[in-house]
Structures are given as structure tokens and as C-alpha cells.
Amino acid sequence: MYYDSNGNPRAVEERSANTLAACLTKVYWWMTFALGISAFSAWIVGTSEGLTKILIKNPSIFFGLAVVEIVMVIGIGMGIRKLSAATATALFILYAAVNGITLSVVFIAYQLSSVAQVFGITAATFAVMALVGTTTKRDLSGLGNMLFMALLGLIIASVVNLFWANDTLYWICSYAGVLIFVGLTAYDANKIKKMFLAIGGEDPETAGRVAVLGALSLYLDFVNLFLYLLRLFGRRR
């Protein structure tokens, strides 16, 4: 039995709940901070005529940054057990800044008011699904397997449509992308909760690494959901 500051007994379950809440707060704080970093770097590049021209006239820079992002995500995911929490956090923030540069094309292609509206829709949708994933008592592992298979199909279809340029397939991919990342948001939120419950919060270093990995997963869900919603509801310039 544990006791509070007033000497009253507290159940182990209450202590575990408080620890879980603190860990989840850290996850969402880092995710929000990373989104802020991305938004800031995207705005800096997207609203600068000089930087925009460099990005548009040199597509190799854009694709080079995209490759760097992929490498960083894979590196953080696969090396999370070997990295310290501080190093993993620094890499995550660096990734968010680089991703913001590639996202700057959003400010070039879409009206600013439209971007803001879609961001609000994304935030509300994300919050609801993250809450569902965190509070549900169901095991969403099976849902995750189906969603990852659907995501693989979406990636293949999107690559094919780069060459085919079919409008119908474009809209199918857009709606499918929204549904997939709505589901992945709930799945990842549920998985993060189970990971924290498994480690029990007794190892701060491990909890720190899990927080970074969880924040990265939810960050990717949010950004991709935002981009697919923007394809559906965004107003182009």
C-alpha cells in the first residue's frame, strides 16, 4: 500500500494510473511540440519567395529531403533501444524541422485560410480517435494488422497513379488515406498505452524512449491525416 502527502492510503492502481497519465502527457506534449516545429519551418520556407524558388527550381533538394526523412524515421524506429532518450528526442525534433521544409509546398499549393480550416478539422478528428484508442478496453492489435496491409496497398496505388494520373484513383486514394490514418491514430494511441503499462514507469530512460517513439508514431498519423484531408477539402490557389 502507498500513501499520499496527507498519510492516507493509496491503492497501487491509483499510482499506476497517475504514472500512465504522466507518461501519456509527455507523449502528446512532444508530438504537439514537433508539430509546432514543423509548422514553423514550413511557414518560414513557404512564405519566403527566395526559399520557395529554390525548392521549386531544384526538385532534387525536395526529394533529397524526403529520403533523409525516411532514413531518420527508420533509424529512430529501429535504433530506439540503443539510443538514449535525449538522443532520440533530438533526432525527432530534427526530423520534424526537416519535414516542415517538405511540407512548405502546402503553403504554395493551397490558400492559407483553407490550410488553417483543414488543420482544425484534423486536430478535432485526431483528438477524438486518440481518446478512443486510449480509453477503450479492447485489444486493437488485429485492427493494426489490417490497417498496415491497407496502408501498403495505398502506397502501391499512389505510386502507380504517379504515372497513370487517373482522377478516380486519386480520389479513392484520398478517401482511403483518411480512413486508414483515422484508424491508425486509434491503434497507435492504444499501443502506446499498452507499452507504458508493460514497463510500469519504473525505468525513466525506457519511458523516455517509449515517449519519443509514441510521439513520432502519432506525429506521422496526424501529418498524413492532415495531408489527405487537405486533398479532399483544401482550396488550391
ROKOL-695717 format. One record per atom (N, C-alpha, C): z, y, x; residue in three letters. Coordinates in steps of 0.1 Angstrom, whole numbers, plus 2048, in hexadecimal, padded with zeros to 3 digits. Each point is the difference from the previous one (the first is absolute). Layout:
<sites>
ZYXALA...
</sites>
This chain:
<sites>
8007F4808MET80080C7F8MET80080D809MET7F880A7FCTYR80080C807TYR80680B7F8TYR80480B806TYR80880B7FATYR7F980D802TYR8018097F6ASP7FA80D801ASP80A809807ASP7FC80D801SER80980A807SER80D8027F9SER8017FD7F3ASN80D8017F9ASN8087F4800ASN7FB7F5807GLY8087F4801GLY7FD7F77F4GLY7F68037F8ASN7FD7F77F5ASN7F77F5804ASN8017F47FBPRO7F87F4804PRO7F18027FBPRO7F77FC809ARG7F28017FCARG7FA7F2802ARG7F77FC7F7ALA7FA7F3801ALA7F580080BALA7FD7F4806VAL7F67FF80AVAL7F28057FAVAL7FE7FD7F3GLU7F48037F9GLU7FE80F800GLU80A8087FEGLU7FF80E800GLU7FD80680EGLU8067FA80AARG7FD80480EARG7F17FD803ARG7FC7F47FCSER7F27FC803SER7F680A7F8SER8038037F4ALA7F88097F8ALA7FF80E807ALA80B805805ASN80080D807ASN7F87FF80DASN8017F5807THR7F87FE80CTHR7F18007FDTHR7FD7F87F6LEU7F27FF7FCLEU7FA80E7FBLEU8088077F9ALA7FC80D7FBALA7FD80A80CALA8097FF80AALA7FE80880CALA7F47FD808ALA7FD7F3801CYS7F47FB807CYS7F38047F9CYS8007FE7F3LEU7F48047F8LEU7FE80F800LEU80B808800THR7FE80E801THR7FA80480DTHR8037F980BLYS7FA80380DLYS7F17FC800LYS7FC7F57F9VAL7F27FD7FFVAL7F880A7F9VAL8058057F5TYR7F880A7F8TYR80180E807TYR80A802807TRP80180D807TRP7F580080BTRP7FF7F5808TRP7F680080ATRP7F28007FBTRP7FE7F97F4MET7F38007FAMET7FC80E7FCMET8098077F9THR7FE80E7FCTHR7FD80980CTHR8087FE80APHE7FE80980CPHE7F27FD806PHE7FC7F3801ALA7F37FD805ALA7F58067F7ALA8018007F3LEU7F68067F7LEU7FF80F803LEU80C806802GLY80080E803GLY7F880380DGLY8027F880AILE7F980180DILE7F17FF7FEILE7FC7F67F8SER7F27FE7FDSER7FA80B7F9SER8078057F5ALA7FB80B7F8ALA7FF80D809ALA809802809PHE80080C808PHE7F47FF80APHE7FE7F5807SER7F57FF809SER7F28007F9SER8007FA7F4ALA7F48007F8ALA7FC80E7FCALA80A8087FCTRP7FE80E7FCTRP7FC80980BTRP8067FE80CILE7FC80780CILE7F17FE803ILE7FC7F4801VAL7F27FD803VAL7F78037F5VAL8037FD7F4GLY7F78027F4GLY7FE80E7FDGLY809809803THR7FF80E7FDTHR7FB80980CTHR7FE7F980BSER7FB80780CSER7F17FE801SER7F880A800GLU7F27FF800GLU7FB7FA80DGLU80680480BGLY7FC7FB80DGLY8037F1802GLY80D7FC7FCLEU8037F2801LEU7F87F77F6LEU7FD8067F5THR7F87F87F6THR7F27FE805THR7FA80A806LYS7F37FE806LYS8007F580BLYS80A800808ILE8017F680BILE8007F27FAILE8087FF7F5LEU8027F37FALEU7F37FB7F9LEU7F980A7FAILE7F47FC7F8ILE7F47FE80AILE7FF80880ALYS7F57FE80ALYS8027F580ALYS80B7FB800ASN8037F580AASN8077F47F8ASN7F87F87F9PRO8057F57F8PRO8077F6809PRO7FC7FF80DSER8067F7809SER80F803801SER80480D7FFILE80E803801ILE8087FB7F4ILE7FA8017F4PHE8067FB7F4PHE8027F1801PHE7F57F9803PHE8017F1801PHE8097FC80BPHE80180780BGLY8097FD80BGLY80E8017FCGLY80380B7F8LEU80E8017FBLEU8037F57F6LEU7F67FC7F8ALA8037F57F6ALA8037F3808ALA7F97FE80BVAL8037F4808VAL80E801806VAL80480C805VAL80D802805VAL80B7FD7F6VAL7FE8047F3GLU8097FE7F6GLU8027F17FDGLU7F57F97FFILE8017F17FEILE8087F980BILE7FD80480CVAL8077FA80CVAL80F8037FFVAL80380D7FCMET80E8037FFMET8087F97F5MET7F97FE7F5VAL8077F97F5VAL8027F2804VAL7F67F9806ILE8017F2804ILE80B7FF80BILE80080A809GLY80980080BGLY80F8017FBGLY8028097F7ILE80E8027FAILE8047F37F8ILE7F77FB7F8GLY8037F47F8GLY8037F4808GLY7F87FE80AMET8017F3808MET80B80280BMET80280C805GLY80A80280BGLY80D8057FBGLY8038007F3ILE80C8077FBILE80D7F9805ILE7FF7F3803ARG80C7F9805ARG80380380EARG7F6804808LYS80180380ELYS80380F802LYS7FC8097F7LEU80280E801LEU80E8047FCLEU80580A807SER80D8067FBSER7FD8087F4SER80A8027F8ALA7FF8087F3ALA7FA80E803ALA80580680BALA7FB80E804ALA7F2800804ALA7FB7F6807THR7F27FF804THR7F77FD7F4THR8047F77F7ALA7F97FD7F4ALA7FF80D7F7ALA80B8077FFTHR7FF80D7F8THR7F780A806THR80080280EALA7F7809806ALA7F17FC7FEALA7FD7F3801LEU7F37FC7FELEU7FB8027F1LEU8097FE7F7PHE7FE8027F2PHE7FC80F7FDPHE808809806ILE7FE80E7FEILE7F2804806ILE7FE7FB80CLEU7F3803807LEU7F47FB7F7LEU8027F47FBTYR7F57FA7F7TYR7FE8097F4TYR80B8057FAALA7FF8097F4ALA7F880D804ALA80280580CALA7F980C804ALA7F27FD802ALA7FC7F5806VAL7F27FD802VAL7F97FD7F3VAL8077F97F7ASN7FB7FD7F3ASN7FD80D7F8ASN80880A802GLY7FE80D7FAGLY7F3806804GLY7FD7FE80CILE7F3806805ILE7F47FA7F9ILE8017F37FFTHR7F47F97F9THR8018037F1THR80B8037FALEU8018037F2LEU7FC80F7FDLEU7FE80780BSER7FC80E7FESER7F28027F9SER7F87F5800VAL7F38007F9VAL8038027F1VAL80C7FD7FBVAL8038027F2VAL7FF80E7FCVAL805809809PHE7FF80F7FDPHE7F2805801PHE7F87F9807ILE7F2804801ILE7F87FC7F4ILE8037F47FBALA7F87FA7F5ALA8058047F2ALA80D8037FETYR8068027F3TYR80680E7FFTYR8018057F4GLN80680C7FDGLN80F7FF802GLN80680A806LEU80E800804LEU8097FD7F3LEU7FD8077F5SER8087FE7F4SER7FF7F17FBSER7F47FA802SER7FE7F27FCSER8097F7809SER80080380CVAL8087F880AVAL80E8007FCVAL80580C7FDALA80E8027FCALA8047F87F3ALA7F78007F6GLN8027F97F4GLN8007F1802GLN7F77FB808VAL7FF7F2802VAL80C7FB808VAL80580980APHE80C7FD807PHE80C7FE7F7PHE8018097F6GLY80B7FF7F7GLY7FF7F37F8GLY7F47FD7FBILE7FE7F37F9ILE8047F4808ILE7FC80180DTHR8037F5809THR80F7FE802THR80780C802ALA80E800803ALA8087FA7F4ALA7FC8047F4ALA8077FA7F4ALA7FD7F17FEALA7F47FC802THR7FD7F27FFTHR8077F880BTHR80080580CPHE8077F980BPHE80F7FF7FDPHE80680A7FBALA80E8007FEALA8047F67F5ALA7F87FF7F6VAL8037F67F5VAL7FE7F2805VAL7F67FD808MET7FE7F2805MET80A7FD80AMET803809809ALA80A7FD80AALA80E7FD7F9ALA8038077F6LEU80C7FE7F8LEU8007F27FALEU7F57FC7FAVAL7FE7F37FAVAL8027F580BVAL7FA80280BGLY8017F680BGLY80E7FF806GLY80780B800THR80E800805THR80A7FA7F7THR7FE8037F3THR80B7FC7F6THR7FD7F27FATHR7F47FB800THR7FD7F37FATHR8077F5807THR8047F67F8LYS8077F4805LYS7F67F5803LYS7F38027FCARG7F67F6802ARG7FC80080FARG7FB7F4804ASP7FB7FF80EASP7F18037FFASP7FB80A807LEU7F28057FFLEU7F87FA80BLEU8047F6807SER7F97FA80BSER7F27FB7FBSER8007F97F5GLY7F37FB7FBGLY7F680B7FCGLY80680B7FBLEU7F780C7FDLEU7FA80580DLEU80880080AGLY7FB80580DGLY7F47F8806GLY8017F37FEASN7F57F8805ASN7F38037F9ASN8018017F3MET7F48047F8MET7FB80D803MET80980A802LEU7FB80E803LEU7FA80080ELEU8057F9809PHE7F980080EPHE7F27FA7FFPHE7FF7F57F8MET7F27FA7FEMET7F780A7FAMET8058087F6ALA7F880A7F9ALA7FD80B809ALA809804809LEU7FE80A809LEU7F57FC80ALEU8007F4805LEU7F57FB809LEU7F38017F9LEU7FF7FC7F3GLY7F48017F8GLY7FB80E7FFGLY80A80A7FELEU7FC80E7FFLEU7FB80580CLEU8057FC80CILE7FB80580DILE7F27FB802ILE7FD7F47FDILE7F37FA802ILE7F68077F6ILE8048027F4ALA7F78077F6ALA7FD80E805ALA80A807805SER7FF80E804SER7F680180CSER8017F6809VAL7F880080CVAL7F17FD7FCVAL7FE7F77F7VAL7F37FD7FAVAL7FA80C7FAVAL8088087F8ASN7FB80B7F9ASN7FD80C809ASN80480080DLEU7FC80A809LEU7F17FF803LEU7FB7F47FFPHE7F27FE802PHE7F88007F3PHE8067FA7F6TRP7F97FF7F3TRP80080D7F8TRP80B807801ALA80280D7F9ALA7FD7FF7F1ALA8077F67FAASN7FF7FE7F2ASN80B8077F8ASN7FC8097F7ASP80A8087F8ASP80A7F77F8ASP7FB7F67FATHR8087F77F8THR80B7F9809THR7FC7FB80BLEU8097FA809LEU80A80A805LEU7FC80C803TYR80980B804TYR80B8027F6TYR7FD8017F3TRP80A8027F6TRP8097F47FETRP7FA7F4801ILE8087F47FFILE80A7FF80BILE7FC80380DCYS80980080BCYS80B80B7FFCYS7FC80B7FASER80A80B7FESER80B7FB7F6SER7FD7FB7F5TYR80A7FB7F6TYR8087F5806TYR7F97F7806ALA8077F4806ALA80A80580BALA7FC80A808GLY80880580AGLY80D8057FBGLY7FF8087F5VAL80C8057F9VAL8097F57FCVAL7FB7F67F9LEU8087F57FBLEU8077F880BLEU7F87FE80BILE8057F880BILE80C807807ILE7FE80D802PHE80B808807PHE80C8037F7PHE7FE8017F3VAL80B8017F7VAL8087F3801VAL7FA7F5800GLY8077F3801GLY8067FF80EGLY7FA80480BLEU8057FE80DLEU80C809802LEU80180C7F9THR80B808801THR80D7F97FBTHR7FF7FA7F4ALA80B7F87FBALA8047F4809ALA7F57FA805TYR8037F4809TYR80780480CTYR7FB80A807ASP80680580DASP80E8057FEASP8028077F5ALA80E8057FDALA80A7F47FEALA7FB7F67F9ASN8087F47FEASN8027F980DASN7F67FF809LYS8017F980CLYS80A80780ALYS7FF80D800ILE809808808ILE80F7FE7FCILE8028007F3LYS80E7FE7FBLYS8057F2805LYS7F87F67FFLYS8047F2804LYS8027FF80FLYS7F8808808MET80280080EMET80E806804MET80480B7F9PHE80D806803PHE80B7F77FCPHE7FE7F97F4LEU80B7F77FCLEU8017F4809LEU7F57FC806ALA8017F580AALA80780380CALA7FE80D806ILE80780380CILE80E8057FEILE8038047F3GLY80E8047FCGLY80480E806GLY7F8807807GLY80380D805GLY80A80080CGLY8037F4805GLU80A7FF80BGLU7FB80480DGLU7F37FF802ASP7F980380DASP7F880D7FEASP80680C805PRO7F980D7FEPRO7F2800806PRO7FE7FA80CGLU7F3800806GLU7F67F97F8GLU8037F47FBTHR7F77F87F8THR7FD8087F3THR80B8057FAALA7FE8087F3ALA7F780C803ALA80180680BGLY7F780B804GLY7F17FC801GLY7FE7F5806ARG7F27FB801ARG7FB7FC7F2ARG8087FA7F8VAL7FB7FC7F3VAL7FD80D7F7VAL80880A802ALA7FE80D7F9ALA7F2806804ALA7FD7FF80DVAL7F3805804VAL7F57F87FBVAL8017F3800LEU7F57F77FBLEU7FF8027F1LEU80B8017F9GLY7FF8027F2GLY7FA80E7FCGLY80480A808ALA7FA80D7FDALA7F1800803ALA7FC7F980ALEU7F17FF803LEU7F97F97F5LEU8057F57FBSER7FA7F97F5SER7FE8097F4SER80B8067FCLEU7FF8097F4LEU7F880C802LEU80080580CTYR7F780C804TYR7F17FC7FETYR7FC7F4805LEU7F37FB7FELEU7FC7FE7F1LEU80A7FB7F9ASP7FE7FE7F1ASP7FD80E7FAASP80880A803PHE7FF80D7FAPHE7F3806803PHE7FC80080DVAL7F4807804VAL7F47F97FAVAL7FF7F3800ASN7F57F97FAASN7FF8027F1ASN80C8007F9LEU8008037F2LEU7FB80E7FDLEU80480A808PHE7FC80D7FFPHE7F0801802PHE7FB7FA80ALEU7F1801802LEU7F87FA7F5LEU8057F47FBTYR7F87FA7F5TYR8018087F3TYR80C8067FDLEU8018097F5LEU7F880C801LEU7FF80580CLEU7F880C803LEU7F17FD7FDLEU7FC7F4804ARG7F27FC7FCARG7FD8007F1ARG80A7FD7F9LEU7FF7FF7F1LEU80180E7F9LEU80A808805PHE80380C7F9PHE7FE80D808PHE7FD7FF80CGLY7FE80C808GLY7F38077FDGLY80180D801ARG7F58097FEARG7FA80480DARG7F37FC802ARG7FA80480DARG7FC80F801ARG7FF80580CARG7FC80E802ARG7F18017FCARG
</sites>
